[in-house]
Amino acid sequence: MIQNLQTILLASADTHAEPHVSSSITMVFGGLLLAMVACLAFEEKLHAKKSLITGIFAIVCLLLGEITGILPKESIAKIGEHTIRLPVYIPAIDWEVIAIIMGASLFVDVTSKSGIFSWIAIKLTKASGGDPLKLLIYYGILTVVFSAVLNNVTAMIIIGSLTTVSLKKLGRSDKLLGFLITEGLLTNIGGLLTLISSVPNIIIGNRAGISFATFFLKAAPFVVVATIATLWLARSRFGVKRLDTEGAKKEAADRVSSFDENEGIPSKRFFITSAVAFVLLIAALSTTSILPYVKDLGMGFVAMSFAVIMLIAFKNEVNKFYAALDWDLLGFFASLFVVINVMEHALVLDAVGKALGALLDMGDTLGTGSLLVSSALASSVTDNIPLSAVLAQILGNHDPAFPASSSVWWAVVFGANLGGNLTPIGSASTLVAMTVIHRSEIPLSFGGFVKAAIPFALLHLTLAVAYVLIVL
Amino acid sequence: MSDRIDQFESVFKSAEKARYQYDPPLLERVAVLVDTARESSNAYVESARSYLAASNIDTEEFLVLGTEDFTDIQQMLAAVHSKSPNLVVTHRHLHLNRQELEHSLGTYLDTLLQGTTIPVLVTPSPNADGQPKPLEVAQDVLVMTDHLLDDPKSINYGVRFVAPGGVVHLCHIEDDGVFQKYMEMIERIPEIDTDVAREKIRAKLLQLPTDYIASCIEALQTESVNARINPVVRLGHRVTDYHRLIDEHEGDLLVCNTNDPEDLAIHPMAYAIALEFRNQPLLLL
């Protein structure tokens, strides 16, 4: 049996066959790719969800690919002695990435019901004694940690909600805008910390073969420095100061002491179970690449397994958690991978790769630095996921191959994540920050956000370029 | 996205709990209003004095304002304002024949409640022969509010007036009629699960005052107050339920806040209670 399992081969035979592709076909598909990216950038204007946009482009690309004959005739999966014929769009999808996202989302959804995240957040609020500067620092650190272990959007929702409630309670609503912008920006810093902290990390890390532990060890020093720098800048730009009189300190402490951290905990047992499961999940993900048996099943298996185990706590109502999954995001990934696969067959990625090659030919320093900055600029105006998926595919097919330790991978990781800090549409979490700001009836335009965020984004990019070139 | 933000905002708003802090009211100067000459009111004044003393309320100044001080409403208000007492003690139907308007506090008392912010201890009307009814020491004090969380003042006074070792019943009656009216509307909205809404709203309505009373008990224990707190939190009809509670607990003193949040003359619930319970002393704030 074990031998059978070990002989499992997953082969998408001929998915990368190279039939003749004319330059006009490449241009047509290149146009489709650009159109899709443009549609994603104007997602809000189109009032259409991402999955629908990429889904339509996936259908068009597949049909056009079949008509022009650029797609392979068949894909075959060999499992032991069995041969399974698969439609071309099935092996086109990176199921490992889908499994990680689905497993992690389910796990976070279930564990958040234990009240653990709100408990931590309220504990820190009380520990701050209501002092605005301490609150900024604590919430900033918490945003980074939550972004790292959850996902940027969930982290921003939790911290943004708490910030709104606690600053209003403290009578400090005038500082709300500064706090929320800072937190929105810090989600993208925290999103750099681990391999599963953001989708670009998962895509790039998976393609480059970077392990969870290596990713963390390489990214952590930057995250620490960037967090400190961001909080320092936020303090001066938004005028966040410490309370200076004993009376003000006492009043603030009294106000935050009325928060009850146990309010959101339905069961102490479930709370402890969730905390332990979280630690175990991080430990398992950190060691997936060396754990016997598990290493071949991958991080997707680990994430899904933990999610299923946690669902036991809600065994009669698991359907509610399935329904709460972000199917738009999952559908978006699946169809995006299909589009990119077709683009590969249409040699669009080769063409982009050549342009990218010119960038990389500028040398280790200028080339890598330019790759980081251009990735950031691109992801500031459109979704960073297609960008990282396209770049991962191009860099993965590069000849000679880039090793996992190459700084080009990191240039894309840093650029794709930090580009989100340039504009409110650059990342999902800054979009959440804008939503929370508008819910609090604070007027802030697109330009207003950019004006407030640009000093931070420039600081982050400068630090990132220096870090990637000097340290990595 | 908005629903997830709302979900966490709800969690944090729910975690934000009002906490009670005991702030004992200052009762150094007490004014007793009578509708006779001062000399003829000794029995009533002594009855009031011993009632306060039994509750460990030591006053530094005990003033009596009688017909020498006022003969009409304006004079009464002027006299009270000039003395600036911390508490006024008087009886129902001040300057009024109780037979004429039994179901009324009387115009003097009405005006006093509306024209000043000074707490008024209203005792039952004197007997037909003008003798005051004996005042029982307040072993059971009922603090009656329509929203306990907004009314720490009533609790402070209730605790201050209870006899040592007595019981303060902190009552929070959510209006069942209003609740049912909203539920009827919810039943007509297809997007809202009626059963879930009924259960969750009811639980949350009652949880907030229950938690607040828990914080009262904690605060009073910290202050070593010699009184027991009995929480009474339920859905119901206020006046009917308060009737039942007074019968159940043999309430010796009822404490009500008369300040209306909408700046009406007097809080409607306080007025209804004041008219309804004519044989109990009332502390109207």
Chai-1 contact restraints between the chains, C-beta under 6 A:
chainA,res_idxA,chainB,res_idxB,connection_type,confidence,min_distance_angstrom,max_distance_angstrom,comment,restraint_id
A,S118,B,V11,contact,1.0,0.0,6.0,A-B,restraint_1
A,I122,B,A15,contact,1.0,0.0,6.0,A-B,restraint_2
A,I157,B,R4,contact,1.0,0.0,6.0,A-B,restraint_3
A,I157,B,I5,contact,1.0,0.0,6.0,A-B,restraint_4
A,I157,B,F8,contact,1.0,0.0,6.0,A-B,restraint_5
A,I158,B,F8,contact,1.0,0.0,6.0,A-B,restraint_6
A,S161,B,I5,contact,1.0,0.0,6.0,A-B,restraint_7
A,S161,B,F8,contact,1.0,0.0,6.0,A-B,restraint_8
A,S161,B,E9,contact,1.0,0.0,6.0,A-B,restraint_9
A,S161,B,F12,contact,1.0,0.0,6.0,A-B,restraint_10
A,L162,B,F12,contact,1.0,0.0,6.0,A-B,restraint_11
A,V165,B,F12,contact,1.0,0.0,6.0,A-B,restraint_12
A,V165,B,K13,contact,1.0,0.0,6.0,A-B,restraint_13
A,K169,B,E16,contact,1.0,0.0,6.0,A-B,restraint_14
A,S258,B,K17,contact,1.0,0.0,6.0,A-B,restraint_15
A,S258,B,R19,contact,1.0,0.0,6.0,A-B,restraint_16
A,F259,B,A15,contact,1.0,0.0,6.0,A-B,restraint_17
A,F259,B,E16,contact,1.0,0.0,6.0,A-B,restraint_18
A,D260,B,A15,contact,1.0,0.0,6.0,A-B,restraint_19
A,D260,B,K17,contact,1.0,0.0,6.0,A-B,restraint_20
A,E263,B,S14,contact,1.0,0.0,6.0,A-B,restraint_21
A,E263,B,A15,contact,1.0,0.0,6.0,A-B,restraint_22
A,G264,B,V11,contact,1.0,0.0,6.0,A-B,restraint_23
A,T435,B,M1,contact,1.0,0.0,6.0,A-B,restraint_24
